[in-house]
């Protein structure tokens, strides 16, 4: 097998694992859009907020310590103990559920039957609010996140590919774990959607709000449930991205990379989010591998958006999205 083909195959495998990371963020968008028709611009910031909260719990940091010290002249920073990861993650889940309840009560409740653009603008405001809240609560410095996931090159993949091809592939163990966790997450969401009472109610609301109300389904409960699940998905995405590159405020920008994933897979399809992420991940790696010598580097910064533009021109609903026909 030629060296070029081997390098391309290695790029493809790295693209698949990177695509899973994109898909984890896109899943949160899909869940909220399916249940409420809201494009949640704040999903990336929710991942950042969840990661900041997790690190804060792990390190025993006092929330709002900078604000408390500035007002009262104290020197509070940490409680003096560290919370184990097995306790910090459930505690962060509870925070994200509480956040979902507050969002429904103070934002969504007052925007029922409003135009989609109004709801979209509300999520933009929510994004900036959460970003500022995270800064005030936990500080703006870059934080290391360690939940015990292995990092670095996978020796097993290196040995296996060397035995097969005489060339060892470099695959990050963290991205392999992300792929496995994403598979479990998607399977769990599928089972929840298909075989539980709450999941069926969520699908009913996604199909028709008025019909769901007529059979006694509470929209408020469904919205809290949906935003809670999206918050948990944001926590998983925040853990993966934060473990990879540190918890910093640029983490909120991963939402921008999820947009092409949604356009390819469709805004209403959970499998579409996964397939779209894999296509984007593999596509940008292979495009960079083959075209970098011709047009220069940094192609990964814009390839996904170019591919999304092509889809918008020829298949705007995405690969798995529902084609909407409005009659006037």
N, C-alpha and C positions, 0 to 999 in steps of 0.2 A: 504494500500500500504506500502511495507516495506521501511525502512529508506534508504537502499542501492539503491533501485529503485528511490526514491525521489531525493537523492543526484546525481544520474546519470542523471536524467532528468534536474536538475538544471545545471549540467555541460554541458549538451547538449545545453541548451538555451544560456549559456555564450559562448559556442563554436560557435554558429550561429552568435552572435553579433561580436565576435572577427574575424570570417571569413569574415565578411563584410569589416572590416578594412583592411584585407589583399587584398581583391578583389579590393578595391579602388586604391591601388598601381598597381595591375596587369592590370587594365584597360588601364593605360597609355602605358604599354608595348605593349598590343594588338593593340591599335590604330595605333601606329607607325609601328609595324611589318606588319600589314595588308596593309598599304598604300605604304610602301617603302621597305619591306623586311629587315629592319634594326632592330636588337635587341638593343634597347636603354639602355645601361648599366647606363646611367646618369639619368634615371627616378627617382630613389630614391633621388639623389642629387637635382633634380628639385623640388621635394616636400620640401626638406630642404630649398632651396633658396627661394621658394615662401613663406614659413612660416616666414623665417627671414625678407623678404621684408615687409610682412604684419605687423609684430611686429614693424619694424622700422617706417613704416608709422603711425601706431597707436600711438606710443610714441613720434612722432615728432623728431626722431633721425636724425642727419645730416649724410648722406651717406659719407663714406670714412673719417669720422672725425678723426680717429686715424692716418691715413696717412697725412691728411692736418695739423694736430697739430705737427706731427713729422717733416714735411718739413718746415713749416712757424713759428713754435713756438707758435701757437695760442692755445686757450683752448675751442675750439668748441666741443659741444657734442649734444645739442638739440636746436631746433628752438624756444622753449618756448611755444609750443602749442601741443595739442593732436588732431589727426585726428579721427573723428568718424568712427566706424567700417563700417557703410553703405557707407562711401566714401573710406575707406582704402582698402576694398575688390575689388571694381572696379578699383582702381588705381593699385593694384597688378596684376589684370587681364591684364591691359594694359602693364605692365612690362613684363609679360610672353609672350604676343603677340609680343612685340618688341624683346624679346629674340629669339622667333621662327624665326622672319625675319632675325636676325643676324646669327643664326645657318644655315639657308638655304643659305644665301648670302656668308658666309665666310667658310663654311664647306661642306655642301651637294652639292652645285653648282660645286665644284671642284672634287667631287668624283663620278660623274655620271658614270655608267657602270663599276665601280670597283668591285673587288671581295667582297663578304659579310664579310670576315674576316677583310678586310681593313676598311670597314664601322664600324664594331664592335669595332675595335681598336680606331677609331676616337671618338666613344661615350665614351670609357674609358678615353681618353684624355679630352673630354668635361666634364666628371664627376669631374675630379680633378681640371679643370679650374673653374667650377662653385663653387666647394667647397672652393677654395682659394678666389674667387671673393666675395663670401658671407662673408667669414672671414674678408676680407679687408673692405668691405662696411659697415658691421653691427657689427663686433666684434665677438669674440669666446665664450663669456660668455653665460651661460644657461639663456634663456628668458622665461617668463611666457606668454602664449597666451590665451586671453579671448575674444571671439567673442559673448558672451552672451548665449552660449549653456548651458543647465543645466547639473550638474554633481552630482555624488553620487547615492545612491540606489534609485530605482524607487519605490515610495510608492504604486503606483497603482498596479504594478506587485506583490509586496509583499502582499498587501491586497487580491488581486484576488487569488493568489496561496494558501494563507492561508485559504481562504474560501473554496477552492476546495479540498485541500489535508491536511489541518491542519498544513502546514509548508510553511513559506514564502520564496520565492526564492529571492536571491540577484542578481539583474540585474542593471548594470550601465546605468543611463539615457543618458549619452553621447553616449554610444554604440547603444542605441535604436534610437537616433537621427541620428547616422551614418548610420544605416540600412535604415531609411526612406529617407535620402538624397541620398544614393546609389541607391535606387529604382527609385527615381525621375531622377537621373543622367542617369541610364541605359535606362529608358523609353525615355528620351530626345534624347539620342544618337541614339536609334532605330528609332524614328520618323525622326530625322535629316537624317539618312542614307537611309531610305526608301522613304521619301516623299519630299525631297528637291533636287534641281538641283545639288548643291554642294555635297550632300551626294551620289547621284547617280554617280557623277564624281569620288568621292573617291572610291566607290566600283568598278568602271571600271578600275581605276589605280591599285587597288589591284588584279584584275583578270589578267590584261595584260598591262604592261607599253606601249609596242609598239602600240598595238591596240588603247589605249587611246590617244596616241600622234597623231595617224592617223586621228582621228575624231576631233582634235582641242583642246583637253584637255591639259592645261598647267600643267606639272609636278611640276614646281616651285611653282605655286599657291597651288596645292594640298599638297605639302610638308609643306608649311607655314601654311596652314589650319590645317593639321594633328598635327603638332608640337604645334600649338596654343591650339588646343583642349586638347592635352596631357598635356600642361602646366596648363590649367584650372583644369583638373583632378588631376594633381599633387598638385595644390593649395588646392583643397578640401581634398585630403589625408593629406597634411601638416597641415591643420586646425584641422582635427580630431586627428591625432597623436600628434600634438603639444599641443592641448588642454588637451590631456590625460596625457602626460608625460613631457611637456615642450619642447621648441624649443632648441635643442642641436645638435651637429654635429653627434652624434650616430643615429639621425633620418634618415640619409642617408642609414643606413644599413637595413632599412625596405625593400629595393629592394631585398635583399638576401632572405627574407621570401616570396617575391612574386614569386621567381623562381619555387618552388614546385607547387604553384597555377597554373602557366602557363603550367607546364608539365602535370598536371592533366587535366586542362580544354582545353588545346590546345592554340597555339600561335596566332591563327587567329579567335578566337571566343569570342565575347563580353559576351554572356550568359555563355560560358565556364569559363571565368574569375570569374564570380559570383559563379557558381556551384563549381568550384575548390577551391575558397576561403572558401566556407561553408564546404566542405569536410575536408579541412585542419584544419579549426577552430574546428569543432566538433570532428574530429579524434584525434587531439592532446589533447583535454580536456578529452575525454573518456579514451584514452590510459593512460594518466597520472593518472586518477582516479582509474582505475582498476589495473594498473601495478606498480604504485609507491610503494605499500607495498611489492612487490615481487622483483623489480630490483632497487629500490631507486628513488630519485627525478631527476629533470632536464630533464625529457623525452621530454618536449615541445621543447627543444633546437635542438633535432635531429629527432624527429618522422616524421616531414614533409618531410625531405630529404630522409629518409628510404622509405616512401611511394612513393615519386617521383622516386626513383631508381627502385622500383617494376614496376611502370608504364613504365619506359624507357625500361625495359626488355621485357614486354609483349604488351604494346600499346604505342609506342613512340610518336605517333601523338596526344595523349591525348583523352579525352572522346569526344570532339566536334571538334577537329582539322581535317584538311583535310589530307588525306593519299596521300603522294606525291610519284609517281612512275616515275622514270627517265629511259628512254630507251637509250641505248648506241649501 
